[in-house]
């Protein structure tokens, strides 16, 4: 991994934070206090740390769900919908099972359903060359309608005892518990493990190699006999599955009920997680923590400092925008390094001349 | 050096540039005069492109100074260079793929004003220039839909449409046929008589230097080793200048036993995407230990045939057999796994992945076979060892095998692709299209020698080339294509280059 790939995310975060400051200064809030509060809220208490780590696990999964297709040159904007479909399928199963059941079964069902939802966009792209950005976005809407209907007034999953549009709560057998004395649970371990597996899959397997050729140079991939259609479907199945898994974990560890607002754009933020990590699975671990800090710290800051959460969310958005300027930022880093090297070589020369004089 | 001289347009003095410690230019000095054509030659990776890019403001020199008409200038961006009347034709096309040739011209030069719409005026300017040179170009289709040879011609014509006083061409003829190259240089000569202009061009073909240049500068490992008027120079001076030593121009043609047929094509026809029949009733066969050359003009169908053999296009009629297995409808992957190697036209664009490392690129057609992977898991160490061997054997100039391929010079990319296909253990049949395009003379001879060695090892080889000299030197049999059909098949010894050329143009023996 090159040094500049490490410098780039840090620089991006720095620039985004600086621009974010400009937003709060007009309403009379000190940017330093804001960032202090963000850190305090997310990492300053056991509760904060726990929430941050749980959310980072979810964001890591949606991040990988954007990352794997992206490495094949496919834009999966559909993690939001795939997540909802995963949660929907899991809710369907636990409602049917009642008081006895197996959490692993829910995870498998949710993953498969999310995978299927992603696979639709994959097949449409492979067979009809339908633009995946458009199809995944509209599949998100369809997923939202399905969830909205299922927990709506006459929906099959609605909890009749409640006034709101939500499902029955997840039974105890499906809820995640933390490992004794730690803020970690199965979600944390699973997401970390999947990040490592993704890394290995992309960099060390033949399939991963083929996937990377597709984003690297589709013409060369074709010459090498890589089956683009098949690979497009496979990466969308993988991406959809990861997002579907995130949906089930949301139910198991955060919300416990299926509602339309189950995901606060966690699917979309996954794209940012992948972008900021320069499409690197291990880097995604760190960028998912960054975005989780913004989310959890933002909620805290809204309460303690009366800073509208929208302002904190705008920092997330700015980070995405800056992250998009990757090439420009990399050029900046390179230019900076060149200037630095030039100064060093000039200094070296001056020293060299002095040495010459000494010789004289 | 006469910096104040009136007909000297540009002087570069002691230009040095290195990239991360690798020296590309070391104290290069050069002067360009109005009305003169100046050739810049040197081995692949000698620093020609870097020097041109410095003149055009793509890079800043670490040291040195550029003077235009005696005044010191700093060229910090390509826009600066264009404003100073400089323009460059790049080795790798700088055209916008989704736009057509006319819109690409408007990007460079403003044609607005008057009642005639801008695009119409730009289109007319292009068409006029195209006629001056004698090319036939498709100005209306988007660049992406055109072949790489066509793109290079459009890039040249587009540049000539602009008002310039210094024209820089980086290997403008690497993808052109010899006739097209001649047309280009004649047009450039004509331009010099009409306008106050200086021309700097790079090439690997010594004929193009000796026949057309007024002055020549030779670079070796980033330094100037020779800079003289062409009248004071011989071909031997150039060869020694470029290579640093005398090159052995003899080729050892090993005894090969021509045995069983490896490729057999019977009554093959192919219609392209526009429904035009570009291959008609082709029959030919290639035996182990034999080199079959395919010659033909640019639309003769020889390139399409290579793609049909590789499964990249589908035959509409006929049968292809490789190692006695029918592959007419097989996927490219199946065909590659039968031991077929392919060096495509425009290989740097279509057979290389710029962001992959050199080692990864050397795997592109064999990552899924033992020993490079085992049960779907890549073996990075074996890949790396293999890459080290290839880079050494084929003299690919790279910082390391872990460096991304995009950092290689154009010629070294070509070498990388040739190295990949030539070093495959499972190779039975090689389809080579312009394998030495953009390579310097000594490398070209090394590649030719390797082709002959492979032949000696019993590989069947199809050589498709614009360079008739290459075909004549290496092939056992020459098949000449004319408008999609085979015009004739001849033992190589029976035909001279002029006869080949005449059959290519007329289709008659």
Interface residues (C-beta under 8 A of the other chain):
Chain A: X204 X205 X206 X207 X209 X212 X213 X216 X217 X219 X220 X221 X222 X223 X224 X225 X226 X227 X342
Chain B: X62 X310 X311 X312 X331 X332 X333 X334 X335 X336 X342 X344 X349 X350 X351 X352 X353 X354 X355 X356 X360 X363 X364 X365 X367 X368 X373 X376 X377 X378 X380
